[in-house]
C-alpha cells in the first residue's frame, strides 16, 4: 500500500488572500469583514476609523482595536508557526470573549463582553492564563514550558506555570518560585528533561513512583497475588501486553520505536461491530405465522365477499370495505418486520485502533474524527433553561476526546434568558466535567445524577469521592438557584437600566426646554449584565428585537481546547483535579437572524443554520442532534456510534439512530408514552433492511450525507484511482452532475463553507487498515491539532446564519434538513435512503439518551396529531415513497409507504367502531348467520395474531403489557388525532390552509408531592370528542339491544352476542381514554358529563326519528319498559 497523501488542509480555507500581520480584518476570499466596535451603555455602537486609532496614541477602556492574525501554514509559508502562536492565542481569547452579531444589510460586529452574567466569578487573570497554557507572570503572554512531547512542565511542586524566559530570570535573580515563594531546587527541572534524540520517547516503567500505575501484591481479599509479586520482582520484564507498560529500555538505539507495540496498519484487523441474527427458533415461526395468517386472511375476505348479508347490505358493505383496508394496512406494517436483527459494538477494538500509543504516536493522541453536537430550543417558557443547561452539561462531559468535540446550542427564540443560562452552564462545567472524569460519574446529567436512589459510592475507588460529591452537590444547588432566578434578575436589571434611560431623557428634555407635560416614551429594552442592549428578542417586543425580527447572534462561550491534556492543581477551585484533565470542549451559542417577510422553516431552518455555522467553526465530519430535553445517559454513546461509522463498509452509512427512552412516565404507561413497540420492534426490523427512519433526536449524521450527495462507490473510486494515492474528493467526484461554478447555487456564496465539504468527507472515512477497506483514510491523519479561531472565521459563521443566506440555494430542498413538512425528520431520512444511503439502529446496553415525554392525555394527543399531520403532508408531496427511485429497497419502500398512509386508516376505523352499535340498534349483523366457516376463519386469524404478538415480544424484548397498551392507544389516536390530521392535511392540499402545531412542553409538574400529577390533569380538547361519541354510542347500543332481546318474543341471541362482542372490543381499547377523562379524586370536569348527556339524548332522538314506534303493535314486536 502506497503512503497516502496529506488530507486537505483546513488552513487553506481560512488563509485565503491575507497575510498574518496585515491590518485588514477580512477573512480572505469569501470572508466576512469585521467591524470592531464597542457598545456604549445606551446600546449604541461607537467605532473609530483606522486613522483615528493610529493617531490616538493610547486607548481607553471603552475603545479597543483588534487585528486579525492568521498564522502561517506550511502550505503557504515556510516560516515556522511558532512566531505567531502568541498572537493567535490572543486572537482566540478575544474571539471567545466577544459576542458577534450581524445579519441582513448590517455589518458584522464583535462586541467585547465585559460581563456575561451577574454571577461571573472574579477569578484572577494569572490563574486563567495558567489554565489556558500561558505564563502566569504579570504582563507576560508567553507559552508555558513544555517538553518534547508537548506536555506541560512545572519547574516547582506548586505547579505554577511559567515560560522559559521568566523561569531563567527567576533563577538568575532570587531563585524563588513566583508562585509559592519557595526556592527552586536545583536540578529538578533539568532532571525532568531527558534526552530523546536517540529514539522514541520512553514510557514510565511500572516500578516508577507514578501514582496512577502503582500495583500492590495483594488482592482485595488479602490473598497473596504471585503474578503481581513476580512482575514487581522482575521489574516488569516478563512478557508484554495491554495491562502493563513496557520498561524504559524497550526502545532500540536507533529510534526504531517501542517493542511490542505495533502501528495501526500492522495490527491484526478487528471489526468494530457485528450483526447478531435473531434465533431461528423465534424468527422462523414468526415468518411462518405471517404466511399462515396471510393465507387465511385472503380466504376470509374471499368468503366475506361471496356471502353478503341480504338483510342488511349496507352493513355488510361498510364492514367489508373496512376489513379490506385493515388487511392492506396490516400487510404494510408486518411485511417489513420479517428481517429483524441485533447489533453489537466493540469499544475496546475502537480504542486500540484509534487511541493506542504507537511508535509514531507515543502519547496516544486520538485519531478519532471530530463530531459536532447540536441542541435545539425555541421557547424558554415551554422548554425551561435548567433542562437545556443540564443537557449541555451532559454533552460537555461525554467520554470522547475533548479536542474532537464541539457543542452548539440553537436558541430559535433569541432570548436573553437562554443566553445567560448557557453562560451559567459553561461556568459550572469547569467543576462538573472534571468531577465526572475523575470519578467516572454516570449519568452525567447533574439533575438526574443527584436524584438517583441507591448508594452513590458504589464502584467508586477514589478516597475523596464523598467529599468531592458533597462540594459539587452544593455548587449545583447554587447553580440551580442562579438559573431559576435569572428571569427575575433580568427583569430587575432591565427595569433599573430603563429607569436610568428615562431619567436621562427627562434631563435632556429639561435642559432643552421641552414640554414637560408630554409623557416620556422610552423603549422598554432588555439589558445584558454589562449594561448594553440585548441584540435578540426583548421581553417587551420592539422593532428589530422581536421573536421573528432580530439580528443573528453567535457567542463562543468555551473556546477550542488545547490538543494535549491539561491537568488541574490541588488547590484549584473546590476539588482536587491534580490528576484530571480539566479541558472543556468547544461550546457555541447560536441564534440565527430572523426578519419579517422570510420563511424561517421552524426547527429545520434552525438545524440548517447550525450545520453551516459549525462547518465554518469546527467542521466535524459527524453531527449528533438532540432535543433540549434529551441528555446523555451513556457517556460512551458517541463511541458506540463511531463503531459503525468507522467500521469496514461504513462509508455508505448516512446516520446512526439511537432509540428514544423517556423518564417520568407513569408505571402503567397509560397512553403508551414509551412507545417501545415502535422503537424496539419496528425500528429493529427496519435495521435489517436499509435502516431505521430518522425520528428527530438522538441521531448521529454523516455531514457529507446531509449535504445532499450520493453515497461513495468504492469500486468506481478504486478503478478510477487505482494508480493514485488516497486523497480527498473534488466536486466532480462528489457529484458528477455538480459543476464547481454551481456550488454557490447549491450551498450559498460562502467560500469557506464550500471548501469545508471535501475536508469533512475525507475525515469521515473509515480507517484504511485492511485490504478490504477500499474507501478509507490513512492512520494518523486526524492527529493534527485544530487551528485556533480568529475573528474573520467567526464573522463568516455569523454571515451564514443570516436570514437571506438560503435564498436561491438548495438548502431545505436537497441540502440539510428538508423543508415543507412538520415532520422534517422523516422526510430528511427518506431523502437519504432514496439516494442509496443506509442507516443503522444502535441499541446500547445502557440507554444512550433519555428525555421527557408528555404524560397528559391532551398533550399526548396533540403530539400524535403533529406526527400524523406530517405523514399526511408526506403522502400528498413528492416525498411519497410511491415516487421513490430504484435505490430505495422494496421492503424499505413499503415501510415508507406505510408512514404516509397510516393516518388514513382512521377513516375506516371510525366507521368500524360504529358498526357494533349500528348492528345492535338495527338487530342485524355483518353476516347473515354466524356460520361455522366464519367462526373458524375468525378464530384462526385471532390465534395467529396472538402468537405473532408473543413472538414479536420475544425477539424485540418488549413486554406483553407494552404491546397491549400500544394497541389500545392505536385505537384512541386513530379515532381522534389521526382523523384530525387527515382533515387538516386535506384542507392544506385543497384550500391551502397552513397547519400550525403546538410546541410540546418540557416543563415538569408543579405538584412536587406527586410527580405524576400531570397524568390526572384533564385539559379539554376537541380531539376528545370522537372517542367520547364512540364510547357512548356503544354503551347505549349494548344496553338497548340487551333489553330488546330479553323482552322479545323471539330473541335472537346470536346477533346480540356478535354485536356485543365487537362493542366490548371497542370499549376495552378505549378504557385508558375513559380513565383519563375521569381524572382522580372525583375531579371529573363538568364538560365531560355535559357532552355525555347531550350525546345520549341525541342518539335516542335520532333512533326514534329513524325507527318510530308503531302504535298498533302487539305482543313482543314493540318494546316498552316494564
CORUR-V187731 format. One record per pair of residues at least 24 apart in sequence whose C-alpha atoms are under 6 Angstrom apart, sorted by the first residue. I is the first residue (numbers start at 0). J is the second residue. D is the distance in Angstrom with one decimal. If there is no record, write none. Layout:
i = (I,I)
j = (J,J)
d = (D,D)
This chain:
i = (3,3,7,12,19,19,19,20,24,25,26,29,29,30,31,31,33,33,34,35,35,37,40,40,42,42,90,91,91,94,95,95,95,98,99,99,100,100,101,101,102,102,102,113,114,114,115,116,116,117,129,134,134,134,135,135,154,197,198,198,199,199,201,204,204,256,257,260,262,264,271,271,271,271,272,272,272,273,273,274,274,275,275,276,277,292,308,308,314,315,321,331,335,336,338,338,339,339,339,340,366,366,366,369,369,369,370,370,370,370,371,371,371,371,372,372,372,372,373,373,373,374,374,374,374,375,375,375,375,376,376,377,377,377,378,381,381,382,384,386,387,388,389,390,393,393,393,396,397,398,398,401,402,402,404,405,405,405,406,407,407,407,408,409,409,410,411,412,413,413,413,414,420,433,437,442,493,493,547,547,548,548,549,549,550,551,551,551,552,552,553,553,554,554,555,556,556,557,557,558,559,562,591,592,592,593,603,607,608,612,615,620,620,620,621,621,621,622,622,623,623,624,624,624,625,625,626,628,629,629,630,630,631,632,632,632,633,636,645,647,651,651,652,652,652,653,653,653,653,653,653,654,654,654,654,655,655,655,655,655,656,656,657,657,657,660,661,661,661,662,670,671,671,679,680,686,686,689,690,690,690,692,693,693,693,694,695,703,705,706,706,707,707,709,710,713,713,727,728,744,745,745,747,820,821,822,833,833,835,854,855,855,860,864,864,867,867,867,868,870,871,871,873,874,902,905,905,905,905,909,915,915,915,916,916,918,919,919,919,920,924,967,975,975,1015,1033,1047,1048)
j = (724,725,758,751,68,69,70,68,67,791,791,749,750,795,794,795,107,108,108,108,109,110,530,531,531,532,789,788,789,790,555,556,558,554,552,553,551,552,550,551,550,551,801,529,528,529,528,419,528,528,160,160,161,162,160,161,188,254,253,254,254,256,247,246,247,358,358,357,357,768,344,345,642,646,343,344,345,342,343,341,342,341,342,340,340,940,926,927,925,925,907,897,890,684,684,687,683,684,687,687,779,781,782,403,404,619,404,619,621,622,405,406,619,622,406,622,623,624,407,408,624,408,625,626,627,408,409,626,627,410,627,410,411,412,412,1000,1001,1001,417,628,627,424,444,630,443,444,631,432,634,634,635,584,560,562,584,584,585,586,586,586,587,588,588,589,590,590,590,546,535,536,590,536,482,581,579,632,525,526,593,594,593,594,592,593,592,590,591,592,589,590,588,589,587,588,587,586,587,585,586,585,585,784,800,801,802,802,816,815,800,796,796,702,759,763,700,701,702,699,700,698,699,696,697,698,696,697,696,850,849,850,848,849,848,847,848,849,847,847,765,772,710,836,836,837,838,700,701,704,836,837,838,699,700,701,838,698,699,838,839,840,698,840,697,698,841,849,849,850,851,851,968,964,965,955,955,839,840,837,837,838,839,828,824,825,828,824,824,760,815,814,815,813,814,834,836,773,774,761,757,808,808,809,808,869,869,869,886,887,886,1014,1013,1014,976,976,980,902,977,980,980,899,899,984,899,899,977,973,974,977,978,974,1058,1061,1062,1033,1036,1058,1036,1040,1058,1036,1054,1068,1022,1025,1078,1062,1115,1115)
d = (5.2,5.1,5.8,5.4,4.7,4.2,5.5,5.8,5.7,6.0,4.6,5.6,4.9,5.8,5.5,5.0,5.5,5.9,5.0,5.9,5.6,5.8,5.5,5.3,4.7,4.7,5.7,5.2,5.6,5.9,4.8,5.9,5.5,4.9,5.8,5.1,5.4,4.6,5.8,5.3,5.7,5.6,4.8,5.8,5.9,5.0,5.9,6.0,5.4,5.7,5.7,5.5,4.3,5.2,5.8,5.9,5.2,5.8,5.8,3.3,5.5,5.6,5.5,4.5,5.9,4.5,5.6,5.8,5.6,4.9,5.8,5.1,5.1,5.5,5.6,4.3,6.0,5.8,5.6,5.9,4.6,4.9,5.4,5.1,5.8,5.8,5.3,4.7,5.8,4.9,5.3,5.7,5.4,4.8,5.8,5.3,5.6,3.8,5.1,5.5,5.7,5.0,5.3,4.3,6.0,4.5,5.5,4.5,4.7,5.6,4.8,5.8,5.4,4.8,4.7,5.7,4.8,5.7,5.0,5.9,4.5,4.7,5.1,5.7,5.7,5.8,4.8,5.6,5.8,5.2,5.8,5.6,4.6,4.8,5.8,4.8,5.9,5.1,5.8,6.0,4.9,5.6,5.6,4.7,4.9,4.8,5.5,4.9,4.6,5.2,5.4,5.2,5.7,5.8,5.5,5.8,4.6,5.9,4.8,5.9,4.9,6.0,5.2,5.0,5.7,5.0,5.7,5.8,4.9,5.2,5.6,5.4,6.0,5.3,5.9,5.0,5.3,5.2,5.3,5.9,4.9,4.3,5.9,5.4,4.7,5.7,4.6,3.8,5.8,5.0,5.6,4.6,5.7,5.1,4.4,5.5,5.5,5.0,4.8,5.1,4.6,5.6,5.1,4.9,5.3,5.7,5.4,5.8,5.1,4.6,5.8,5.3,4.4,5.1,5.5,4.7,5.3,5.4,4.9,5.5,4.1,5.7,6.0,5.9,4.7,5.3,5.9,5.3,5.3,4.1,5.4,5.7,4.7,5.3,4.8,6.0,4.7,5.3,4.3,5.9,5.3,5.6,5.9,5.0,5.3,5.9,5.3,5.6,5.7,6.0,5.6,5.3,4.2,5.9,5.2,5.6,5.0,5.9,4.9,5.9,4.5,5.1,5.5,6.0,5.2,4.9,5.3,4.8,5.2,5.4,6.0,5.6,5.5,5.5,5.2,5.9,5.8,5.1,5.6,4.3,5.3,5.9,5.6,5.4,5.2,5.7,4.9,5.5,4.9,4.7,5.7,5.4,4.8,5.7,5.7,5.6,5.4,5.4,5.9,4.9,4.9,4.7,5.9,5.7,5.1,4.8,5.9,5.1,5.0,5.4,5.7,4.7,6.0,4.6,5.9,5.9,5.8,5.6,4.5,4.6,5.8,5.7,5.8,4.7,5.0,4.8,5.8,5.9,5.4,5.8,4.8,5.7,5.3,5.1,5.2,5.9,5.8,5.5,5.7,5.9,5.9,4.4,5.2,6.0,4.7,5.8,5.0,4.8)
